[in-house]
Amino acid sequence: MAEEVLAGLTSKPKYCSPKYLYDQKGSELFEKICELPEYYPTRTEEAILTDAMAEIAALAGEDATLVEFGSGASRKVRLLLESLSIKRYLGIDISREFLIESTRRLAADYPWLEVHAACADFTRNVALPEAIEPKRLVGFFPGSSIGNFTPAAAEGFLNSLHRLLRPGSGLLIGVDLVKDHKTLEAAYNDEQGLTAEFNLNLLDRLKREMGLAFHRERFRHRAFFNAKKSRIEMHLESRIAQVLQLNGHTIRFREGESIHTENSYKYSVPGFQRLAVRAGFASRKVWIDDQGLFSVHYLTT
Ligand code: AVJ
């Protein structure tokens, strides 16, 4: 982490991988963001999944093993467990304590389910545990987490999932859609300031884990839609010119200069389908809510 963070903060423009937003505090804040009135993706995706459950069950088939990438609180998977014929579940997440807690709760609530947990950065090449590997898999990648990747990286990532899941498998994936800028920007600039907290927590984390000396009030959260690139960008903007020390390195900010902390790409349905096909998948089915806010795709290997 230290190396990766330093590389980002000493480059031009400055950036930090969004995966570092998800320490224990960040994961908790993200769960709260999901319940905000402005943050439409979570509730919209859950409604789509609920309505499509019978069709998803038919596509997933009998006795599949469900593998969730970035399982977080393992909340959405509960919707699937109620209706799908699933024997085994593997949650993969980068936040260890959060993962252990969530999968323990899941195992307690679904005694018939074989529950596995793997603490891993799924953006790197992950190998599946032995108990999982030989089984017919259904991947689950909800929440439009795919939006964190650039389209080129998303294609590369989907291609690695295609290889990981192997023939006869499926991937259920949630993808946020392009829409009016006001709705998009409101989702990342909530009234309560939870998204700002989530973003600023990155600096708190660097302070805790890498000794970054900084004043919180000298930074501000900024999020906007970059229409040309079809993405929400999230930044930590320096309110003033300042110099910070991190692990013996000097990091200089001009007034208004920012650390780019996250991209959240928004797709059209055909745009995402083309990307999935380039990555080796076949697009079997897509569900969209009435307002055209969000999409859920079922892809097959
Ligand atoms: C988890 C990456 C899908 O981009 O909407 C929410 C993260 N960042 N609010 C998103 C996030 C700020 C979220 N993803």
Residues whose N, C-alpha, C, O or C-beta is under 5 A from the ligand:
A	BS01	AVJ	G143 S144 S145 N148 A187 N263 S264
